[in-house]
Amino acid sequence: MTEANRRDLVAAMAFGAFALPVVPALARQPGPGAAPAGKNTAALSRYIATSQSFSFPEEHRELARRHILDTLASAVACRDLEPSVLARDYALAQTGDARKNAVTILASKDKAALVDAVFAGAMTAHGAEINDFNPASFVQPGPSVVTTALALAEARGKSGEQVLRSVIVGYELAGRVPRAIGNKNLQKANIANHGFGPVFGTAATAASILGIAEARIGDVLTYCAQQASGSWQWMSDVEHIEKSFVFAGMGARNGLQAALMVEAGFTGVRNSFDLSNGWFRSPIFRGEGSNPDYLIERLGERTELHETAYKRYPVGGPTQPAVDGLLKLLPKIDRSKVASVTISMPGRWEAFRNAEMPALNLRYLSSIILIDGRLDFVSAQSLQRMHGDAAVRALMARVEVVHDPAQEHAEGQARTESARVVVVQEDGRRHEIFVPWVAGFPSHPMSKADVEAKALELMTPLLGGGRAKDVVAAVWDISSLRNGGELVRLVAR
């Protein structure tokens, strides 16, 4: 033995290297003291782990394609908005042009380390109020789930078919977890569903596409439980930056990290959905509206994609009917002689009367529609115009938003969005419309043609007509893509 070898041997003994054989993380099984998975954990683990071979109904696959396209279009449209720019700058500041695990930040040509790139890409996709949302679960799954699937496809060379399957799984967990716990329970605990569900949805997507073994999914879920977070104080956000973090960036980062940590060998409490003293059985989750069975009810048969809506207009989901109604009344109105506008709606009407965020403030949105004769993407997000345009401020004083109990849905019924809009002219003429729903809501979903038209409308001004059509064609034929990361390249600019 040479002197150099002897020194290496002594050093190895000092650090206990002999006792620590290297075990590939994905092959590592639960230790002998690990409890067998309970009903919920076992069902979720099996569903996620077999998702790359599961026979999903074609209807579920088609809906997933539509939501992938809708999310890509949202990212393209929001690329240059402040939340997107800040998140991208943050990611680059953390990792620079990373050489290891570098992937493209969605809708840009910049590269960052995997987790940072996914964080920034998700915030970009929710840079404004235009991406999809699940009104029954109060989550917006597309930005975190789709961004994660595409980033992992680029990083690990995964196919478009693998992306599609992982997206279906991600939407399932993102929608089911909040409803199983109960929306009212989460609100009482001041936990925002919007940041809560996407952690699990993102992790499920990542675990699916990474091929994490069934016996290890419980570890992924427990690290999600430890990181599930978000406060309803986002309602007081002004610039849409904290909101983008809560709705998209945070869930994408935390969920992806949960899967990557388990891939690297992290272990934990594998029965967080079943243990009597576990996270899922916390007393704060067992109050009004709790439905634990919803978590795995008909798992693999029905899909949360049916419960996920599209936004026809670049504004918050509950404001869509009022905006739609006022736009439909425009041909009948003398816009220069409006005495008053009254919008009556169900739900948290005060929030949309007084919102500091432009895209959620119905008084502001109504005013710019009446002044411009239309609603455009930029003005809908303009904090500067909301506070600095004198004509807008003057007209906002003539718009009122009130509660209409008759529009509330009964307890146990699916959440609905509606609005009644009444415009009174200076000469006393009255124009009224009731909008029971807007195309895109689960009760009246957008068709494939509708989703494509919306995507082209958002992408064409920024990518050009040819590239925008290439994105659409690639998504519709996603299963033929050898590398799902090709979609990232198509929307990069």
N, C-alpha and C positions, 0 to 999 in steps of 0.2 A: 504493500500500500504506500503510495507516495504521500509526502507531507501535506500536499494540497488536498488529497482525498481524505486524509485523516482529519484535517481541519473542517472539511465539509461535513464529515460524519459526526463530529463532536457538536457542530452547530445544529445539525438536524435533531440530534438527541436532546439538546437543550430546549428546543421549541416543540418537542413532542411529535415530530413529524412521523415517527414510526407508527403512532397510534391513530393516525388520521388518513386512511386511504381515501383517494379521490373517487367520489361516486357521481356519475352523471346526474344532474338535477332532475331531469324528466323521468329517469328510471327509478329515482329514490321513492320508496314506498313508505306509508305511515309506519311508525315504530311499533313495537309489540304492545306498547301500552295505549295505543290510540283506540278510542272507542269507535265501534262501527257507525257508519253514517246513518243518521235518522232519516225519516220519510222525506222531508223537504230537501235536505242536503243531497240525499241519494238521487232523487228524481232530477234535481237541477244539474248535478254532476254528470249523470248519464246523458241528459239532453245536450249539454254543452260539449262533452267529450265526443259524442257520436255525431255531432252536427255536420261534420264534413262528409259523412256517408249517409246521413238520414234522407229519406225520400220526402222532401218538402213538397207540398202541393204546388202546382204551377201558379196558382193564384197568389200564393205567398211570395213566390219568386218574382212575379210580375210587379207586385206592390213594392218589393225591395228595390227593384230597378228604378221605379219611379222616384222613390225617396233618395236614392243615390244621386240621380240627376238633379233633383230639386236642391239637394245640399251643395252639389258642385256649383250650380248656378248662383246660389246664395253666396258662396265663397268668392266667386268671381266678382259679383256685384259689390261686395263689402270690402274688397281688398284694400282700398285706399282710405277707409274710414278710420277714425282715431283709435278705436279699440283694436283694430287689426294691426295698424302701424305700431302701436305701443307693444302689443304682444310679440310681433315679429322682431322689433328692436330688442326686446327683453331676451328672446330666445337666442338671438345672435350675440348679445352681450354675455350670455351665460357660457356659450360653447364656441362662438365664432363660426368659422366655416369648418365644422368638425370633420376630421378625417376618419374617425371611427364611429360606426353606427350613424353616419350622416344621411339624412333624408331631406327631401324637399318640403319646405313649408307650403302648405296648400295655397294655390292661386298666386304663388310667387316663384321666382327662380332661386331664391335664397335657400341655403341648406344649413341645418343645425342638427345636433345630436337628437336621437329618436324621440325621447320624451319631450324635449324642448320644442321640437318641430311640431309634434302632435298638439301640444298645449297652444302654440301660436296658431296652428291651422284651425283648431276648433274655435278659438276666439274669433278668427276671421270669418268663419261660416256663420257665426252669430253676431257679426259686427253691426247688424241692424235687424229690424223686425221683418224678416222675409222668409226665414227658414221654417221647417215643419214643426208641429207641436201636437202633443197628446193631451187633449182637454180633460180627459177623464183622470189622468194621472198627474197633471200639471208638470209635465216634463217636455223638453225639446230635444229629442234623441239624435237627430241627424248630425249636428256639428261634431259631437264627440265620437259617436259610433262610426260614422262614415270616414271621418278624418283618420281615425285609428286604423281601420281596416286597410285603407289605401296606403298609409305610411308603412305599415308592416308588410304589405305586398311589395312595396318598393324596396324596403330594407332586406327582406328575406326571400325575394324572388317568388312570391306566391301568385297564383293564377287569379284571373277574374272570377272564375267559379268559386274559388275559396273565399274571395272577398264577398261575393253575393251571399254565401251561406253564413259567413260570420256576421254580416249585417242583420240578417233575419234574427239570429240569436241575440244580438245586442239590443235590438228594438224590444224583444220579448222581455228581457230582464229589466230594462229601463222602465217599461210600462207597468210590469207586474208588481215589483217591489213596493212602490209607494201605495198602490191600491190595496195590497195585502195588509200593510200597516194601517192604512186609513188616512185620507187626506186631512180630516179634521184633527186627528191625533198629531200629525206633523205640524199643522198650523198652531195648535195649542202649545207645542213644544218649541215654537219659533224655528222649526227646521224647514228649509225650503225644499220641496219636492224636486225643484228644477236642478239642484245640485246633487241631490240624493240619489235619484234613480239612475242618472247617467254614469255614476261611478260603477254600478253593477253592470249596466249595459255595455260600457266600454270594456270592462274586465272580461265579460263573457265573449265579446267580439275578439279580444286579444287572445284569450285562452283557446277559442275555437281555431283561429288561424295559426296559432303557434303549435297546436296539437298537444296541449297539456293533457296528461293522462287523467282518466276519470278519478282515480284515487287521490289526485292532487287538486282537484277543483275546489274541494272544501277549504283548502288553504287559500286559494285565490279569493273565495267569498269572505273568509274571515278578515283578510287584509282590506277588503272593500268595506266591511262593517266598521273597522277601525278608522277608516278615512271618510266615511259618509258624512257630509257636512253641508253647510249653507244656511244662511239666515234670510228670513223674509224682509229684512231691512233693505234688500235690493229695490223694493218698491220706492224708496226715497232716493235712489240713484238719479243723477241728472244727466251725466254724459254717456251712459250706456256702457261704461267700462267695467265697473264692478258687476253689473248685470251679465255682461259677456263672460266674465270670469266665473260667476256662480253657475250660469246656465250651461257653459260649454267647456271653458279652459280647465277649470278645477276638476270636473268629472273625468275629462279625458286624461289629464295628467295622473290623477289618483288611481283610476281604473287600470290604466296601462301599467303603472308602476306595480300594482298588485300582481298582475300576471307576470311581469318580468322578474319580480322578486321570487315568485314561486318557481319560475323557470330556472332561476339561479340557485335554488335549493332552500329558500326560506320555508319554514313550516310554522304551523300555528294551531289554534283551536278549530278543528275541522267541522264542528257541528254547530256553528253559530246560528243556524236557522232552526235548530231542534233542541239544544240544551235548555233545561228548565231555567238555568241562570244565565243563558246566553243572550246575545244582542237582540235577536228577533223577538224574544219573549219578555223584553223590557216592559215594566208596568206602563210607561208612557205610550207604548204602542198597543195597549189593550183597552183603549177607551172607545169612544163613539166612532162607528164606521169601520172598525177593524174587521178584516176578513182574511185571516191567515190562509184559508184554503185556496184563495184566489191565486196564490203564488205558483201552484203547480196544476191548477185546474185545467184539464184538457191540454196539457203542455204538448206541443207538437201538432195538435189538431186545429186549434184556432190560433189567431195571431193578433198581437197588439198593433200590427201594421194597419189593421182595419180600424183601429181606434185613433190613428195618427192622422192629423189634418194638415192641409196645405194653406198657406196664407196667400190669398189672391192679391192683397194689397200690402205695401211695406209698412204695416202698422201692427200693433198688438192684436192678438186673437180676439178678445172681447170687443175691440173697437171696429172690427171688420164690418158688421152689419150696418152700423151707423154711417160709416164711410160709404158703403155700397148704396145705402138709401139716398144720401145727399147727392152722390154722383148721378143717380137715376133721376133725381128731381131737377137737375141743372137745366135741361131743355125748357122747363116750364117757368123758370125763375128769372126775374130781372135782377141780376146779381148786384147791380149798383144801388138797388133800393130795397134791401132786406132790413126789416125792422127787428126781427127776432128769429132765433132758431132754438127749438126745444127738442132734446133727445131724451127719450125715456128708455130705460134698459134694466135688465135684471142684474143680480150679482153685486160686485163691489163697484157700484157706480161712482162713488166719491173718488175712488182712486183714478178713474179715467176722466173725471171732471177737473181734478186739481193736479194731475201728474206733472212732475217737473221734467220728465222725459218727453220730448216732442212727439215721438211716435205713439205715445200712450195717452196724450192729452187731446180729448175730443173737442174741446173748445178751440184749440190751436188748429187741429186738422180740419175742422169745419171752416175756419176762417180762411186758410190758404186755398181750400177747394173753391170757396166762393170768390176769392180774389183772382185766382189763376184760371178758374174754369176747368181744373183737372187736379190730379194728385200725382206728383212725381217723386221718385225715390229719394232724391237729394233733399228737397224741401221737407219731406216727411221726417227727416232726421235732424233738421237744422235748429240747433239750440240758439244760434245767433239770430236767426230770423224770428224765432218765437219771442225773444226778448228785445230785439233791436228794431223790428219793423213796426213803425207807428200805425200803419194801416191795419196790420194784423192785430195789434194790441187793442185798437179801437173796436174792431169787429168781434174779438173774443168777449168783450163786455156784453155783447148782445146774444151770446150763445149760452144756453143753460142745459145742464145734464141732470136728470132726475131719476129716481128709482120708480120702477113699475112692478109692484108685487105680482100682478097678473102674469108677467112673463117668467116668473120663477118656475123652475121645474120641481116636481114633487120629490120628496125624500126617496132615494132609491132609484129614481129615474136617471137616465143618462144626462150629463151636463149639456145644455144647449146654449147657443148665443143668438140673440135677436135684438131688434131695436125698432122704435117708432120715431120717425123724424118729422117734425112739423116746422115749416118755414112760413112766416107771416111777412107779407110785403108792406111797405109804407102806406099803400092805399087800402090796406085791410084784407087783401086777397090772401087766402090760406092754401098751402100745398102740403099734403100729408102722404106719407108712405110707411107701411109696416114691412119690415124685412125679417121673416122668420128664420132665415138661414142664408149663408153665403156659400157659393160653390167652393168646395174644398174641405168643408166640415165633414166629420165622419158620416153624418146622416145624409149628406149630399156630396159625395167625394168627387174630386176632379177626375176626369177621364185621362187616359194616356195622352190623348191629343191636347187636352188642357194643360197637363204638366209640361209637355214639350213646348207648347206655345209660350208658357210663362218662362221657361228656361231660356228659350231663344230671345225673348224680350229682354231678359236681364243680361245675357252674355254677349249678344251681337254688338252693342255699342263699344264693348271693351275688347273682345277677341276678334271681331270681324265676323261676317256672315258665314264664311267658309269654315273657319275653325269652330264656331259655335255649333254648326251642323255636324262637324266631325265628332264633337263631344257627345252630342245626342246619339249619333249612330253607334259610337263605341259603347255607351251605356246600355242601349237596347240589345247589343250583342256582347255583353260583358263576359258571358261564359266562354267565349271563344278567345279571350285575351290570354296569352301565355303568361303575361305579367300584369297583374291588376294595377301596378304602379304606372302603367301607360296613361291612365286617366289623369294622374297627377301632372304628367308632362303636358298633356293636352290643354290644361287650364292654366299652366304657368305663364306669367308675364312679368 
